[in-house]
Amino acid sequence: MSKTVSLPIFSTGQPATPPPTGWPLLRLGFRPFYLGGALVAALMVPLWLLLFLGKLSFTPAVSPLLWHAHEMLFGFAAAVVVGFLMTAGKNWTGLDTPRGPLLGALVLLWLAARLASLFGSALVYAVLDVALLPLVALIFASLLWRAKNYRNMPLALVLLLLATANGLFYLAALGVLDINPMTTLYAALALITVIETVIAGRVVPMFTMTVTPGLKLEASPLRERVTLALTAAGLAAWVLLPANGVSAVVLALAGVAQALRLWGWRPGVTLNRPILWILHLSYAWIALALGLLALAQLGWLPVSAGVHALGLGATGGLIIGMVTRTARGHTGRPIMASKLEVAMYVLVMLATVCRVLASSLLIQHYSLLLMLAATAWSLAFGLYLWVFTPWLMATRLDGKDG
């Protein structure tokens, strides 16, 4: 009797996609770094407020003001930037980004620096913290080089510049360099703003067109270059030069250019789509912040107003918009904000308004507005952790890897 052989009824001739392997949290960079960044945002701000109000006698590794500013930039914002680039890099190049043990090692390095900022010496804090960004820049640049994706190589350079600003911060804080440590943090904020300008110019118009049938947004290459150049020049002048009228003019022109760029993205069509309008509204803070910094150059406003417009409104707003949207997409969920996510967006914008007003028009109510801003900010990122932690620690809904 001949042996019967069973064959599959349907065959594509292609091997089946292997099932995802490893702990879901370490399958793609956005998962642990988004959670880590949100955790810093939710916890470090109320901790700083308690220190500021004298309710805690605890002393961080560097002075409380420097610690607060540094952790918002390098504990919070830089973590989200790393998570985004370690995820987008895979899409841009088609090559695998760090996952599993290597990704876990990067996260542990980031986490060790955060703990050292609270419980370690300034030297230990410095050694741990300065190591991460150069490693990430090297990994990211290697991916781009291997894929011949030279278009995105400037982002690797900006990461290295950000790492340099971080290193200079510690040298200044430790007394090795005779410069104001806050200047290095302003430089870091300026570099993060440049990253936001580049990334937003790619994703915000695309997202807007995707959900608006028939809408075509065509950016003028010349206008894009002029906007980026004015923004970089204005921020560089603010960081590196004493306050002067010429810098004020450049910053004001940059603000106008950014506002015109945003207007060209048709923000009005996003009003019924919160997951989109949060990106447009947050980007508007860049234009406003540049204007506030211009006024500060003339001595008409404290520089803190522009700094917090950039740090909370632009950076915080774009981050809460992107970490909700991209986390939904990369976990296989609909790109549609829930009521809780809308609450996160509103809270971040409320925190920004309160903090900017506390630094400018309503300085007589400084402490009250500061407490309102801190509460709204922490609630926003606490809600993010509540909603997204289970999603980011589980396999995608569609069963795909990543």
C-alpha positions as a Markdown table, in Angstrom:
| # | Residue | x | y | z |
|---|---|---|---|---|
| 1 | Met | 0.0 | 0.0 | 0.0 |
| 2 | Ser | 1.4 | 3.4 | -1.0 |
| 3 | Lys | 2.0 | 6.0 | 1.8 |
| 4 | Thr | -0.4 | 9.0 | 1.7 |
| 5 | Val | 1.3 | 12.3 | 2.1 |
| 6 | Ser | -0.7 | 15.3 | 3.3 |
| 7 | Leu | 0.0 | 18.6 | 1.7 |
| 8 | Pro | -1.3 | 22.0 | 2.8 |
| 9 | Ile | -4.3 | 23.1 | 0.9 |
| 10 | Phe | -2.9 | 26.6 | 0.4 |
| 11 | Ser | 0.7 | 27.4 | 0.0 |
| 12 | Thr | 2.3 | 30.8 | -0.7 |
| 13 | Gly | 5.8 | 29.5 | -1.1 |
| 14 | Gln | 6.9 | 31.9 | 1.7 |
| 15 | Pro | 7.9 | 30.8 | 5.2 |
| 16 | Ala | 5.4 | 31.7 | 7.9 |
| 17 | Thr | 6.2 | 34.8 | 9.9 |
| 18 | Pro | 7.9 | 33.7 | 13.1 |
| 19 | Pro | 6.0 | 34.5 | 16.3 |
| 20 | Pro | 7.3 | 37.3 | 18.4 |
| 21 | Thr | 9.9 | 36.2 | 21.0 |
| 22 | Gly | 11.2 | 37.6 | 24.2 |
| 23 | Trp | 9.7 | 39.8 | 26.9 |
| 24 | Pro | 7.3 | 42.3 | 25.1 |
| 25 | Leu | 8.7 | 45.3 | 27.0 |
| 26 | Leu | 12.1 | 44.8 | 25.4 |
| 27 | Arg | 11.0 | 44.1 | 21.8 |
| 28 | Leu | 11.3 | 47.7 | 20.5 |
| 29 | Gly | 12.8 | 50.9 | 22.0 |
| 30 | Phe | 9.6 | 52.9 | 22.4 |
| 31 | Arg | 8.2 | 50.4 | 25.0 |
| 32 | Pro | 10.6 | 50.9 | 28.0 |
| 33 | Phe | 11.8 | 54.4 | 27.2 |
| 34 | Tyr | 8.3 | 55.8 | 26.8 |
| 35 | Leu | 7.3 | 54.3 | 30.2 |
| 36 | Gly | 10.6 | 55.5 | 31.8 |
| 37 | Gly | 10.2 | 59.0 | 30.4 |
| 38 | Ala | 6.6 | 59.2 | 31.6 |
| 39 | Leu | 7.6 | 57.9 | 35.1 |
| 40 | Val | 10.2 | 60.7 | 35.4 |
| 41 | Ala | 7.7 | 63.3 | 34.3 |
| 42 | Ala | 5.1 | 62.1 | 36.8 |
| 43 | Leu | 7.3 | 61.7 | 39.8 |
| 44 | Met | 10.2 | 64.2 | 39.5 |
| 45 | Val | 8.1 | 67.3 | 39.1 |
| 46 | Pro | 6.2 | 66.9 | 42.4 |
| 47 | Leu | 9.5 | 65.9 | 44.1 |
| 48 | Trp | 11.0 | 69.1 | 42.8 |
| 49 | Leu | 8.0 | 71.2 | 44.0 |
| 50 | Leu | 8.4 | 69.7 | 47.5 |
| 51 | Leu | 12.0 | 70.7 | 47.5 |
| 52 | Phe | 11.3 | 74.1 | 46.2 |
| 53 | Leu | 8.6 | 74.7 | 48.9 |
| 54 | Gly | 10.9 | 73.5 | 51.6 |
| 55 | Lys | 8.8 | 70.5 | 52.5 |
| 56 | Leu | 11.7 | 68.1 | 52.0 |
| 57 | Ser | 15.2 | 68.3 | 53.3 |
| 58 | Phe | 16.5 | 65.8 | 50.8 |
| 59 | Thr | 19.4 | 66.9 | 48.6 |
| 60 | Pro | 19.9 | 65.5 | 45.1 |
| 61 | Ala | 23.4 | 64.9 | 43.6 |
| 62 | Val | 23.5 | 68.5 | 42.2 |
| 63 | Ser | 21.7 | 71.6 | 43.3 |
| 64 | Pro | 17.9 | 71.2 | 43.3 |
| 65 | Leu | 17.3 | 73.8 | 40.5 |
| 66 | Leu | 19.9 | 72.2 | 38.2 |
| 67 | Trp | 18.7 | 68.7 | 39.1 |
| 68 | His | 15.1 | 69.6 | 38.1 |
| 69 | Ala | 16.1 | 71.2 | 34.8 |
| 70 | His | 18.5 | 68.5 | 33.9 |
| 71 | Glu | 16.1 | 65.6 | 34.7 |
| 72 | Met | 13.3 | 67.2 | 32.6 |
| 73 | Leu | 15.7 | 67.3 | 29.7 |
| 74 | Phe | 17.8 | 64.2 | 30.0 |
| 75 | Gly | 15.7 | 62.0 | 32.3 |
| 76 | Phe | 12.4 | 62.8 | 30.5 |
| 77 | Ala | 12.7 | 64.3 | 27.0 |
| 78 | Ala | 15.9 | 62.6 | 26.0 |
| 79 | Ala | 14.5 | 59.2 | 27.0 |
| 80 | Val | 11.5 | 59.7 | 24.8 |
| 81 | Val | 13.7 | 60.9 | 21.9 |
| 82 | Val | 15.8 | 57.7 | 22.3 |
| 83 | Gly | 12.7 | 55.5 | 22.4 |
| 84 | Phe | 11.3 | 57.2 | 19.3 |
| 85 | Leu | 14.5 | 57.0 | 17.3 |
| 86 | Met | 15.2 | 53.4 | 18.3 |
| 87 | Thr | 11.7 | 52.7 | 16.9 |
| 88 | Ala | 11.6 | 55.0 | 13.9 |
| 89 | Gly | 15.1 | 53.8 | 12.9 |
| 90 | Lys | 13.8 | 50.4 | 12.3 |
| 91 | Asn | 11.1 | 51.7 | 9.9 |
| 92 | Trp | 13.5 | 54.1 | 8.2 |
| 93 | Thr | 16.2 | 51.5 | 7.5 |
| 94 | Gly | 14.5 | 48.1 | 7.6 |
| 95 | Leu | 17.2 | 47.0 | 10.0 |
| 96 | Asp | 16.7 | 45.8 | 13.6 |
| 97 | Thr | 17.3 | 48.2 | 16.4 |
| 98 | Pro | 18.4 | 47.1 | 19.8 |
| 99 | Arg | 16.0 | 44.7 | 21.5 |
| 100 | Gly | 16.2 | 42.1 | 24.3 |
| 101 | Pro | 19.4 | 42.2 | 26.4 |
| 102 | Leu | 21.0 | 45.1 | 24.5 |
| 103 | Leu | 17.9 | 47.3 | 24.8 |
| 104 | Gly | 17.6 | 46.2 | 28.5 |
| 105 | Ala | 21.2 | 47.3 | 29.1 |
| 106 | Leu | 20.5 | 50.7 | 27.6 |
| 107 | Val | 17.4 | 51.1 | 29.8 |
| 108 | Leu | 19.3 | 50.0 | 32.9 |
| 109 | Leu | 22.0 | 52.6 | 32.2 |
| 110 | Trp | 19.3 | 55.3 | 31.9 |
| 111 | Leu | 17.6 | 54.1 | 35.1 |
| 112 | Ala | 20.9 | 53.9 | 37.0 |
| 113 | Ala | 21.6 | 57.6 | 36.2 |
| 114 | Arg | 18.2 | 58.6 | 37.4 |
| 115 | Leu | 18.7 | 56.7 | 40.7 |
| 116 | Ala | 22.2 | 58.2 | 41.0 |
| 117 | Ser | 20.7 | 61.7 | 40.7 |
| 118 | Leu | 18.7 | 61.0 | 43.8 |
| 119 | Phe | 21.0 | 58.8 | 45.9 |
| 120 | Gly | 24.5 | 59.0 | 44.5 |
| 121 | Ser | 27.3 | 61.5 | 44.3 |
| 122 | Ala | 27.6 | 64.1 | 41.5 |
| 123 | Leu | 30.5 | 62.1 | 40.0 |
| 124 | Val | 28.6 | 58.8 | 39.9 |
| 125 | Tyr | 25.6 | 60.6 | 38.5 |
| 126 | Ala | 27.8 | 62.2 | 35.8 |
| 127 | Val | 29.6 | 59.0 | 34.8 |
| 128 | Leu | 26.4 | 57.0 | 34.4 |
| 129 | Asp | 24.4 | 59.7 | 32.7 |
| 130 | Val | 26.9 | 60.8 | 30.0 |
| 131 | Ala | 27.3 | 57.3 | 28.7 |
| 132 | Leu | 23.9 | 56.8 | 27.2 |
| 133 | Leu | 23.5 | 59.3 | 24.4 |
| 134 | Pro | 26.9 | 58.6 | 22.7 |
| 135 | Leu | 26.0 | 54.9 | 22.6 |
| 136 | Val | 22.6 | 55.6 | 21.2 |
| 137 | Ala | 24.1 | 58.1 | 18.6 |
| 138 | Leu | 26.6 | 55.4 | 17.6 |
| 139 | Ile | 23.9 | 52.7 | 17.2 |
| 140 | Phe | 21.6 | 55.1 | 15.3 |
| 141 | Ala | 24.3 | 56.4 | 13.0 |
| 142 | Ser | 25.5 | 52.8 | 12.3 |
| 143 | Leu | 21.9 | 51.8 | 11.2 |
| 144 | Leu | 21.7 | 54.8 | 8.9 |
| 145 | Trp | 25.1 | 54.2 | 7.4 |
| 146 | Arg | 24.4 | 50.5 | 6.7 |
| 147 | Ala | 21.1 | 51.3 | 5.1 |
| 148 | Lys | 22.6 | 54.3 | 3.2 |
| 149 | Asn | 19.9 | 56.4 | 4.8 |
| 150 | Tyr | 22.1 | 59.6 | 4.8 |
| 151 | Arg | 19.0 | 61.9 | 4.9 |
| 152 | Asn | 18.6 | 61.2 | 8.6 |
| 153 | Met | 22.2 | 61.3 | 9.5 |
| 154 | Pro | 22.0 | 64.9 | 10.9 |
| 155 | Leu | 19.8 | 63.5 | 13.6 |
| 156 | Ala | 22.7 | 61.4 | 14.8 |
| 157 | Leu | 24.8 | 64.5 | 14.8 |
| 158 | Val | 22.3 | 66.4 | 16.9 |
| 159 | Leu | 22.3 | 63.4 | 19.4 |
| 160 | Leu | 26.1 | 63.8 | 19.7 |
| 161 | Leu | 25.7 | 67.6 | 20.3 |
| 162 | Leu | 23.1 | 66.8 | 22.9 |
| 163 | Ala | 25.5 | 64.4 | 24.5 |
| 164 | Thr | 28.2 | 67.1 | 24.4 |
| 165 | Ala | 25.9 | 69.6 | 26.1 |
| 166 | Asn | 25.2 | 67.0 | 28.8 |
| 167 | Gly | 29.0 | 66.4 | 29.3 |
| 168 | Leu | 29.6 | 70.2 | 29.6 |
| 169 | Phe | 26.8 | 70.4 | 32.1 |
| 170 | Tyr | 28.6 | 68.0 | 34.5 |
| 171 | Leu | 32.0 | 69.7 | 34.0 |
| 172 | Ala | 30.4 | 73.0 | 34.9 |
| 173 | Ala | 28.4 | 71.6 | 37.8 |
| 174 | Leu | 31.5 | 69.9 | 39.2 |
| 175 | Gly | 33.5 | 73.1 | 38.9 |
| 176 | Val | 35.9 | 71.8 | 36.2 |
| 177 | Leu | 34.7 | 74.4 | 33.7 |
| 178 | Asp | 34.1 | 78.0 | 34.6 |
| 179 | Ile | 30.7 | 78.3 | 32.9 |
| 180 | Asn | 27.1 | 78.6 | 34.1 |
| 181 | Pro | 25.7 | 75.0 | 34.1 |
| 182 | Met | 22.3 | 76.5 | 33.2 |
| 183 | Thr | 23.8 | 77.7 | 29.9 |
| 184 | Thr | 24.5 | 74.0 | 28.9 |
| 185 | Leu | 20.9 | 73.1 | 29.8 |
| 186 | Tyr | 19.6 | 75.9 | 27.6 |
| 187 | Ala | 21.8 | 74.5 | 24.8 |
| 188 | Ala | 20.2 | 71.1 | 25.4 |
| 189 | Leu | 16.7 | 72.6 | 25.2 |
| 190 | Ala | 17.7 | 74.4 | 22.0 |
| 191 | Leu | 18.9 | 71.1 | 20.4 |
| 192 | Ile | 15.8 | 69.2 | 21.5 |
| 193 | Thr | 13.7 | 72.0 | 19.8 |
| 194 | Val | 15.7 | 71.5 | 16.6 |
| 195 | Ile | 14.9 | 67.8 | 16.7 |
| 196 | Glu | 11.2 | 68.6 | 17.2 |
| 197 | Thr | 11.3 | 71.0 | 14.3 |
| 198 | Val | 12.8 | 68.4 | 12.0 |
| 199 | Ile | 10.6 | 65.5 | 13.1 |
| 200 | Ala | 7.4 | 67.5 | 13.3 |
| 201 | Gly | 8.0 | 68.7 | 9.8 |
| 202 | Arg | 7.9 | 65.1 | 8.6 |
| 203 | Val | 5.1 | 63.6 | 10.6 |
| 204 | Val | 2.6 | 66.3 | 11.4 |
| 205 | Pro | 1.7 | 67.2 | 7.7 |
| 206 | Met | 1.7 | 63.5 | 6.9 |
| 207 | Phe | -0.7 | 62.6 | 9.8 |
| 208 | Thr | -2.9 | 65.6 | 8.8 |
| 209 | Met | -3.2 | 64.5 | 5.2 |
| 210 | Thr | -3.8 | 60.9 | 6.1 |
| 211 | Val | -7.0 | 61.7 | 8.0 |
| 212 | Thr | -8.2 | 64.5 | 5.7 |
| 213 | Pro | -9.5 | 63.2 | 2.4 |
| 214 | Gly | -8.3 | 65.3 | -0.6 |
| 215 | Leu | -6.0 | 67.5 | 1.5 |
| 216 | Lys | -2.6 | 68.0 | -0.1 |
| 217 | Leu | 0.1 | 69.8 | 1.9 |
| 218 | Glu | 3.2 | 70.7 | -0.1 |
| 219 | Ala | 6.0 | 72.4 | 1.8 |
| 220 | Ser | 8.3 | 74.8 | 0.0 |
| 221 | Pro | 11.9 | 73.4 | 0.4 |
| 222 | Leu | 13.2 | 77.0 | 0.6 |
| 223 | Arg | 10.8 | 77.9 | 3.4 |
| 224 | Glu | 11.6 | 74.8 | 5.3 |
| 225 | Arg | 15.3 | 75.5 | 5.1 |
| 226 | Val | 14.8 | 79.2 | 6.1 |
| 227 | Thr | 12.6 | 78.2 | 9.1 |
| 228 | Leu | 15.1 | 75.7 | 10.4 |
| 229 | Ala | 18.0 | 78.0 | 9.8 |
| 230 | Leu | 16.3 | 81.0 | 11.6 |
| 231 | Thr | 15.3 | 78.7 | 14.5 |
| 232 | Ala | 18.8 | 77.3 | 14.9 |
| 233 | Ala | 20.4 | 80.7 | 14.6 |
| 234 | Gly | 18.0 | 82.4 | 17.0 |
| 235 | Leu | 18.4 | 79.7 | 19.6 |
| 236 | Ala | 22.2 | 79.6 | 19.2 |
| 237 | Ala | 22.3 | 83.4 | 19.7 |
| 238 | Trp | 20.1 | 83.1 | 22.8 |
| 239 | Val | 22.3 | 80.4 | 24.4 |
| 240 | Leu | 25.8 | 81.7 | 23.4 |
| 241 | Leu | 25.5 | 85.5 | 23.4 |
| 242 | Pro | 24.6 | 88.1 | 25.9 |
| 243 | Ala | 21.1 | 89.5 | 25.5 |
| 244 | Asn | 21.0 | 91.9 | 22.5 |
| 245 | Gly | 18.7 | 93.5 | 20.0 |
| 246 | Val | 20.0 | 91.5 | 17.0 |
| 247 | Ser | 19.3 | 88.2 | 18.7 |
| 248 | Ala | 15.8 | 89.4 | 19.6 |
| 249 | Val | 15.2 | 90.2 | 15.9 |
| 250 | Val | 16.4 | 86.8 | 14.8 |
| 251 | Leu | 14.3 | 85.0 | 17.4 |
| 252 | Ala | 11.2 | 87.0 | 16.4 |
| 253 | Leu | 11.7 | 86.2 | 12.7 |
| 254 | Ala | 12.1 | 82.5 | 13.7 |
| 255 | Gly | 8.9 | 82.7 | 15.6 |
| 256 | Val | 7.1 | 84.2 | 12.6 |
| 257 | Ala | 8.6 | 81.6 | 10.3 |
| 258 | Gln | 7.5 | 78.7 | 12.6 |
| 259 | Ala | 3.9 | 80.2 | 12.8 |
| 260 | Leu | 3.7 | 80.4 | 9.0 |
| 261 | Arg | 5.0 | 76.9 | 8.7 |
| 262 | Leu | 2.3 | 75.6 | 11.1 |
| 263 | Trp | -0.4 | 77.6 | 9.3 |
| 264 | Gly | 0.6 | 75.8 | 6.1 |
| 265 | Trp | -0.3 | 72.5 | 7.8 |
| 266 | Arg | -3.9 | 73.6 | 8.1 |
| 267 | Pro | -4.4 | 73.2 | 11.8 |
| 268 | Gly | -8.1 | 74.1 | 11.5 |
| 269 | Val | -8.9 | 70.7 | 10.0 |
| 270 | Thr | -7.8 | 68.9 | 13.1 |
| 271 | Leu | -10.3 | 70.3 | 15.5 |
| 272 | Asn | -12.4 | 67.1 | 15.8 |
| 273 | Arg | -9.3 | 64.9 | 16.1 |
| 274 | Pro | -7.6 | 65.3 | 19.5 |
| 275 | Ile | -4.8 | 62.9 | 18.6 |
| 276 | Leu | -3.9 | 65.3 | 15.8 |
| 277 | Trp | -4.7 | 68.7 | 17.3 |
| 278 | Ile | -2.4 | 68.1 | 20.2 |
| 279 | Leu | 0.5 | 68.0 | 17.8 |
| 280 | His | -0.5 | 71.2 | 16.0 |
| 281 | Leu | -1.2 | 73.0 | 19.3 |
| 282 | Ser | 2.1 | 71.9 | 20.8 |
| 283 | Tyr | 4.0 | 73.0 | 17.8 |
| 284 | Ala | 2.4 | 76.4 | 18.1 |
| 285 | Trp | 4.3 | 76.8 | 21.4 |
| 286 | Ile | 7.6 | 76.8 | 19.5 |
| 287 | Ala | 6.5 | 79.9 | 17.6 |
| 288 | Leu | 5.2 | 81.5 | 20.8 |
| 289 | Ala | 8.3 | 80.5 | 22.8 |
| 290 | Leu | 10.6 | 82.1 | 20.3 |
| 291 | Gly | 8.6 | 85.3 | 20.5 |
| 292 | Leu | 8.9 | 85.2 | 24.3 |
| 293 | Leu | 12.6 | 84.6 | 24.2 |
| 294 | Ala | 12.9 | 87.6 | 21.8 |
| 295 | Leu | 11.1 | 89.8 | 24.4 |
| 296 | Ala | 13.4 | 88.4 | 27.1 |
| 297 | Gln | 16.4 | 89.5 | 25.0 |
| 298 | Leu | 15.0 | 93.1 | 25.2 |
| 299 | Gly | 14.5 | 92.8 | 29.0 |
| 300 | Trp | 10.7 | 92.9 | 28.7 |
| 301 | Leu | 10.1 | 89.4 | 30.1 |
| 302 | Pro | 12.0 | 86.9 | 32.3 |
| 303 | Val | 13.7 | 84.2 | 30.2 |
| 304 | Ser | 11.9 | 81.6 | 32.2 |
| 305 | Ala | 8.7 | 82.3 | 30.3 |
| 306 | Gly | 10.2 | 81.3 | 27.0 |
| 307 | Val | 12.1 | 78.4 | 28.5 |
| 308 | His | 8.9 | 76.9 | 30.0 |
| 309 | Ala | 6.9 | 77.5 | 26.8 |
| 310 | Leu | 9.5 | 75.4 | 25.0 |
| 311 | Gly | 10.0 | 72.8 | 27.7 |
| 312 | Leu | 6.4 | 72.2 | 28.7 |
| 313 | Gly | 4.3 | 73.5 | 25.8 |
| 314 | Ala | 6.3 | 72.4 | 22.9 |
| 315 | Thr | 8.4 | 69.5 | 24.2 |
| 316 | Gly | 5.9 | 68.2 | 26.7 |
| 317 | Gly | 3.0 | 68.6 | 24.4 |
| 318 | Leu | 4.6 | 67.0 | 21.4 |
| 319 | Ile | 5.8 | 64.2 | 23.6 |
| 320 | Ile | 2.4 | 63.4 | 25.1 |
| 321 | Gly | 0.9 | 63.6 | 21.5 |
| 322 | Met | 3.6 | 61.3 | 20.0 |
| 323 | Val | 3.8 | 58.8 | 22.9 |
| 324 | Thr | 0.1 | 58.2 | 22.7 |
| 325 | Arg | -0.1 | 58.0 | 19.0 |
| 326 | Thr | 2.9 | 55.9 | 18.2 |
| 327 | Ala | 2.3 | 53.6 | 21.2 |
| 328 | Arg | -1.2 | 53.0 | 19.8 |
| 329 | Gly | 0.1 | 52.3 | 16.4 |
| 330 | His | 3.0 | 50.0 | 17.5 |
| 331 | Thr | 0.8 | 48.0 | 19.8 |
| 332 | Gly | -1.8 | 47.3 | 17.0 |
| 333 | Arg | -4.5 | 49.7 | 18.4 |
| 334 | Pro | -6.7 | 52.2 | 16.5 |
| 335 | Ile | -5.1 | 55.7 | 16.1 |
| 336 | Met | -7.9 | 57.4 | 18.0 |
| 337 | Ala | -7.6 | 59.2 | 21.3 |
| 338 | Ser | -9.8 | 58.0 | 24.2 |
| 339 | Lys | -11.3 | 60.4 | 26.7 |
| 340 | Leu | -8.4 | 59.7 | 29.1 |
| 341 | Glu | -5.9 | 60.6 | 26.4 |
| 342 | Val | -7.8 | 63.9 | 25.7 |
| 343 | Ala | -7.5 | 64.6 | 29.4 |
| 344 | Met | -3.8 | 64.1 | 29.2 |
| 345 | Tyr | -3.5 | 66.6 | 26.4 |
| 346 | Val | -5.6 | 69.2 | 28.2 |
| 347 | Leu | -3.7 | 68.7 | 31.4 |
| 348 | Val | -0.3 | 69.3 | 29.7 |
| 349 | Met | -1.6 | 72.4 | 28.0 |
| 350 | Leu | -3.0 | 73.7 | 31.3 |
| 351 | Ala | 0.3 | 73.0 | 33.0 |
| 352 | Thr | 2.1 | 75.1 | 30.3 |
| 353 | Val | -0.3 | 78.0 | 30.6 |
| 354 | Cys | 0.0 | 78.1 | 34.4 |
| 355 | Arg | 3.8 | 77.8 | 34.3 |
| 356 | Val | 4.3 | 80.5 | 31.6 |
| 357 | Leu | 1.9 | 82.9 | 33.4 |
| 358 | Ala | 3.7 | 82.3 | 36.7 |
| 359 | Ser | 6.9 | 83.5 | 35.0 |
| 360 | Ser | 5.5 | 86.5 | 33.2 |
| 361 | Leu | 2.1 | 88.2 | 33.6 |
| 362 | Leu | 0.9 | 86.7 | 37.0 |
| 363 | Ile | 4.2 | 86.5 | 38.8 |
| 364 | Gln | 2.4 | 87.7 | 42.0 |
| 365 | His | 0.6 | 84.3 | 42.1 |
| 366 | Tyr | 3.8 | 82.4 | 41.4 |
| 367 | Ser | 3.4 | 79.7 | 44.1 |
| 368 | Leu | -0.2 | 78.9 | 43.4 |
| 369 | Leu | 0.3 | 78.7 | 39.6 |
| 370 | Leu | 3.4 | 76.6 | 40.2 |
| 371 | Met | 1.4 | 74.1 | 42.2 |
| 372 | Leu | -1.4 | 74.0 | 39.6 |
| 373 | Ala | 1.2 | 73.5 | 36.8 |
| 374 | Ala | 2.9 | 70.7 | 38.7 |
| 375 | Thr | -0.3 | 68.9 | 39.6 |
| 376 | Ala | -1.7 | 69.1 | 36.0 |
| 377 | Trp | 1.6 | 67.9 | 34.5 |
| 378 | Ser | 2.0 | 65.0 | 36.9 |
| 379 | Leu | -1.6 | 63.9 | 36.5 |
| 380 | Ala | -1.2 | 63.9 | 32.7 |
| 381 | Phe | 1.8 | 61.5 | 32.8 |
| 382 | Gly | 0.3 | 59.5 | 35.6 |
| 383 | Leu | -2.7 | 58.9 | 33.4 |
| 384 | Tyr | -0.4 | 57.9 | 30.6 |
| 385 | Leu | 1.2 | 55.3 | 32.9 |
| 386 | Trp | -2.2 | 54.0 | 34.0 |
| 387 | Val | -3.5 | 53.5 | 30.4 |
| 388 | Phe | -0.4 | 52.5 | 28.5 |
| 389 | Thr | 1.7 | 50.4 | 30.9 |
| 390 | Pro | -0.4 | 47.3 | 30.4 |
| 391 | Trp | -0.3 | 47.8 | 26.6 |
| 392 | Leu | 3.5 | 48.4 | 26.4 |
| 393 | Met | 4.2 | 45.3 | 28.5 |
| 394 | Ala | 2.1 | 43.0 | 26.4 |
| 395 | Thr | 2.3 | 41.6 | 22.9 |
| 396 | Arg | 0.8 | 43.6 | 20.1 |
| 397 | Leu | -2.9 | 43.0 | 19.6 |
| 398 | Asp | -2.3 | 41.7 | 16.0 |
| 399 | Gly | 0.3 | 39.3 | 17.2 |
| 400 | Lys | 3.1 | 40.9 | 15.2 |
| 401 | Asp | 6.6 | 41.4 | 16.6 |
| 402 | Gly | 7.7 | 44.8 | 17.9 |
